[in-house]
Amino acid sequence: MDARNTSLRLSAPAKIDGRLRMPGERVSVTDAMLLDLMAANAIDGQSVKSIDTDVLTSVDFDNAVAHAVAEQVAEIRAIAERIEAEAADKVAEAERRVTAAQAEATTTIDAAKADAAAQIEAAEARAVAAEKAAAKPVKETRA
């Protein structure tokens, strides 16, 4: 357990070591608890004035570090959101291009099928004509 090193008077109810402490009550807290109580505005004004400046400097430093970390986390989140949005845009563009390529491929395949069918039909017609021509009796010529 952290050593108690700061005695102060509470200005608001606070839970310390699992026990509810009431305003006006004097408590002894660690630097970490002091930071939490200051953040919650639960310390009496006179107590703040009597706190050792080394403790306040430590608390101020901790607050500054916490604030700087929070700013960096927010900046990282904003960058991540921007990257996710850009990635989503690129995925949407890629999907659009794939859809267009599929449509173009379908059109090309359908045209090739139609052309092949027309060529087959023409070849069959030529074959039928050739069979008819071959089936006609040959007229003999008189000499």
C-alpha positions in Angstrom: 0.0 0.0 0.0 1.2 3.5 -0.8 2.5 5.6 2.1 0.2 8.3 3.2 1.9 11.6 2.8 -0.6 14.4 2.5 -3.2 15.4 5.0 -6.2 17.5 3.7 -9.8 18.4 4.3 -12.5 17.2 1.8 -14.9 19.7 0.2 -17.1 17.0 -1.3 -17.9 13.4 -0.5 -15.2 11.0 -1.7 -14.6 7.3 -1.5 -11.2 6.6 -0.1 -10.0 3.0 0.5 -13.5 1.7 -0.1 -15.0 4.0 2.6 -17.2 7.0 1.9 -15.7 10.1 3.5 -17.8 13.3 4.0 -17.1 17.0 3.2 -15.1 18.6 6.0 -13.5 15.4 7.1 -9.7 15.4 7.3 -8.0 12.5 5.5 -4.4 11.4 4.7 -3.9 10.4 1.1 -1.1 9.4 -1.3 0.0 11.5 -4.3 -2.1 9.3 -6.6 -5.3 9.8 -4.4 -4.5 13.5 -4.2 -4.5 13.6 -8.0 -7.9 11.9 -8.2 -9.4 14.2 -5.5 -8.1 17.3 -7.3 -9.6 16.1 -10.6 -12.9 15.6 -8.8 -12.7 19.0 -7.1 -13.1 17.3 -3.7 -10.4 19.1 -1.8 -11.0 22.1 0.4 -9.4 25.3 -0.8 -7.4 25.8 2.4 -6.1 22.3 2.1 -4.8 23.0 -1.4 -2.9 26.0 -0.1 -1.2 23.9 2.6 -0.1 21.1 0.3 3.6 20.8 -0.2 4.7 22.4 -3.5 6.7 19.3 -4.4 3.5 17.2 -4.2 1.6 19.8 -6.3 4.4 19.9 -8.8 4.2 16.1 -9.1 0.5 16.2 -9.4 0.7 19.0 -12.0 3.3 17.0 -13.9 1.0 13.9 -13.8 -1.9 16.0 -15.0 0.2 17.4 -17.8 1.4 14.0 -18.9 -2.2 12.6 -18.7 -3.4 15.6 -20.8 -0.6 15.1 -23.4 -1.3 11.4 -23.7 -5.0 12.1 -24.1 -4.2 14.6 -26.9 -2.0 12.1 -28.6 -4.6 9.3 -28.3 -7.2 11.6 -29.8 -4.8 12.5 -32.7 -4.1 8.8 -33.3 -7.8 8.1 -33.3 -8.4 10.9 -35.8 -5.6 9.6 -38.1 -7.0 6.0 -37.8 -10.5 7.3 -38.7 -9.0 9.2 -41.7 -7.1 6.1 -42.9 -10.3 3.9 -42.5 -12.3 6.4 -44.5 -9.6 6.5 -47.3 -9.5 2.7 -47.3 -13.3 2.5 -47.5 -13.2 5.0 -50.5 -10.5 2.9 -52.2 -12.5 -0.3 -51.6 -15.6 1.3 -53.1 -13.6 2.5 -56.1 -12.2 -1.0 -56.6 -15.6 -2.6 -56.3 -16.9 -0.1 -58.9 -14.1 -1.0 -61.3 -14.7 -4.7 -60.8 -18.4 -4.3 -61.5 -17.6 -2.3 -64.7 -15.0 -4.9 -65.8 -17.6 -7.7 -65.2 -20.2 -5.8 -67.2 -17.7 -5.3 -70.0 -16.7 -8.9 -70.0 -20.3 -10.0 -70.1 -21.0 -7.7 -73.1 -17.9 -9.1 -74.9 -18.9 -12.7 -74.2 -22.5 -12.1 -75.3 -21.2 -10.5 -78.5 -18.8 -13.4 -79.1 -21.6 -15.9 -78.6 -23.8 -14.1 -81.0 -21.0 -13.9 -83.6 -20.2 -17.6 -83.2 -23.9 -18.5 -83.5 -24.2 -16.4 -86.7 -21.1 -18.0 -88.2 -22.4 -21.5 -87.3 -25.8 -20.7 -88.9 -24.0 -19.5 -92.1 -21.8 -22.6 -92.2 -24.8 -24.8 -91.7 -26.7 -23.0 -94.5 -23.6 -23.4 -96.8 -23.5 -27.1 -95.9 -27.2 -27.6 -96.6 -26.8 -25.9 -100.0 -23.8 -28.0 -100.8 -25.7 -31.2 -99.9 -28.6 -30.1 -102.2 -26.2 -29.4 -105.0 -24.6 -32.7 -104.6 -27.9 -34.5 -104.5 -29.1 -33.1 -107.9 -28.7 -35.5 -110.7 -26.1 -34.4 -113.2 -27.5 -33.7 -116.6 -25.7 -35.3 -119.4 -24.7 -33.2 -122.1 -25.3 -34.3 -125.7 -22.5 -34.3 -128.0 
